[in-house]
């Protein structure tokens, strides 16, 4: 096989989805990971709510499927490995590193889908990954979209900047401010105020009950999309 053919085969294989899981994704959840360029990866994660929390969502949906992007060049890899319990892992496999960074929460949320047909949701997420890869303008718009109530964009979220620089300084400067340490890997792209401080923060929130509310499912279940009860510790 020529060098050109080997390079083409390697690129083709890199574009394929790799399943990271021990059992069927429909039963216990799992992640599909695909290389999309340089050290960037798309991750499709499926959550079975009955397995994760013991019950379906209030609307009867069993599954949530989310599409994330991981950029290993922007990731805190050592922190991600330590948080995931993989500190001794071989760092030569970028797919495994991408899984660890995604689990740590340093990802760009690109979309999510809910329903009871798990494979259909997975196909939708994979199709969206391919669509974004082929549409640079839409991809950039998605990366600059705010993904939490504090206004952090998907790109800032991917860098670990969960509080935008535009609001971080005033928040720190307020006298009497309460400081709370939270592992980023426990948080999702849902409303961070309710994840950090609990449902009580919703009582005075102007977005409650509106389309802008980012914590509707948490209000229903008391848990974020990772199945972690709020407030997150």
N, C-alpha and C positions, 0 to 999 in steps of 0.2 A: 504493500500500500504506500502510495506517495505521501510526502509531507503535506501536500495540499489536501489530499483526501482525509488524512488523519486529522488535520485541523478542522475540516468541515464536519467530520463525524463527532469530534469533541464538542464543537459549537452546537450541533444538533442535539446531542445528549444533554448539554447544559441547559437548553431551552425546555427540556421536558420537566414535568412535575415529579418531585420525589416525595413519597408519603413518609412522614415521620410519625410513627405510632406503632404500638405493639398489637392492637386489636382492631376490629372493624371500626371505622370512624363514626358510623351511625350509632354504634352501641356506647362507646366510651369517649367519643371525641377524638380529634387528631388534627394534624396539620399537613398541608400539601405545600411544598416550597419549590419555586422556580427561579432560576438565574435570569435576570433581565438586562444586565449590563454592568461592566466593571465589577464592583463588589456590592451591587444592588440586587435585592431578592424580593420577590413577591410571595407573601404567605397567605394561604387560604386556610382559615381555622374554622372548624365546625364544633359547636358546643351542643351536647345533648343535655337539656335542662333537667330531665328526669334523673339522669346519672349524676349531674353536677350538684343539684340542689335537692333532689327527691321529689320535685314537682314541676309540672309544666308552667309556662307563663300564664298569667290570668286569662289571656285571650285564647288559650288552648294550644298555642304554638309549642312544638317540642324542640325545634332546632333554631339556633342562630348561626349564621355563617358570616364571617368577617374577612375582608381583604385588607391586608397591611403591606407596607413596604419597609424593608430593613436596608439601611445603608451601613455596611460594616466600617467604611472609612470615617463615618461620623459617630460610631457607636462606642460606648464605654464597655469594651469587651470584657476586661478583667472583672469589673463590677457585675456584669451580667452573669458571668460564669460562677462567680462566688455566690451571688444571690440564688442561682439555680442549683447550687450544689455540684457544679461541674468544674470546679477550679483546677482539677488535675487533668482535664480533657485535652486531647491532642488538638492544637489550634490550626492544623493543616487542612481540616475539612470545613470549608466555608459554609456548607449547608448546615452542619451542626452548629456552627457559630451563629448563623442566622436564626436558627430555632431558639438558641439560648437568648439572644438579644430580643427576639420577639416576645418570649416568655417574660423577660425583664421589663417589657413595656416600652422600650425605646423604638417605637415604630411610627410610621405615618399611616393613620387610618384613611383608607380610600373608599370604603363602602361596607355596608352590611345588609343582610337579607334574613328574613324570619319566615318560618312556616313548618310544615310537617313532612314535606318530601325532601329529605336530606340530600339525596344525590342531585335533585333538580337545583337546589340552592348552591351546591358546590359547582355545578356546571355554570350557573349564572355568574358566580364570583370569578371563575377561571376565564370565562368569556370577557368579563369586564377588565381583567388583567391584560388580556391580549389587545382589547380595544384601546386601553390607555397607552399601551406600548406603541401602538400605531398612530396615535393622535397626540403629538407633543403639546399642542395648544391646550387640549382638554386636560392632559396630565399636569401641566403647570397650574392651571386653574384649580385642579383638585388639591394640589400640594399647598396652594396659598389660601385654601378655604379654612376658616376657623373650625376647630374640632372640639372645643370645650367652652364653657360659659365665661372663662377668663379671656377668651379671644385668641388663644394660641393657635397658630396655623398648623396644618399637618406637617409641614417642613420643620417648624419649631419643635413640635412634639417629637419628631424623629430625632432631633438633636438633643432631646432631654430638657428642652426649655419649656416646661409645662406652664410656667407663668410668663407671659410675653414681657419683653424688656420695657415696653411702654407703660406697664402697670406695676412691674416688680419693685422699682425704686420707691414710689409713693407708699406702697404697702409696707415696706420695711421701715420707712421713716415714721410711720404713725406711732405716737407714744402709747404705751400700754398694749401693744400688739401681742397676741398670743402666738408662740412658735410651736409647731407640731412637726415631728419627724415622721415621714411616711415613705415606705419603700415604693418607688415608682412602679415596680413590677406588679404591684397589687392593684394599680389603678387602670381604668379603661378610659376611652374617649368620651364617656358619658359625663354629665355634670360633675365637676370636681368639688363644688361646694358641698353637695350632699354626700359625696364620697368621703370628704375630709371631716365634715362636722356632723353628719347625720341628717335625718329628716326634718329636724327642728329648723334648719336653715331655710326650708321651703316656706315657712309660715309667712315671711315678709317678702318673698321673691316675686317680683312683678311678672316673671315668665311662667309661674305656676298656672297650669291649666290652659296654657296657650301652645301654639305650634312651636314656639321657641324653646319650650322646656326641654332640657337635655337629660332629665332624670325621671321620666315617666315610668320606665320599667323598674327603676329602683324603688319608686314609691309603691309599685305593685308588689314587688317581691321582697324588698328590704335588702337586696343583694345586687352587686354590679354584674356585668356580663361575664366576669370570671368566677361568679358564684361566691364572692367574698362579701360578708355582711358589712353594712355601713353602721357607724363610721369605720373606715378602714384604718387599721393600725400599722 
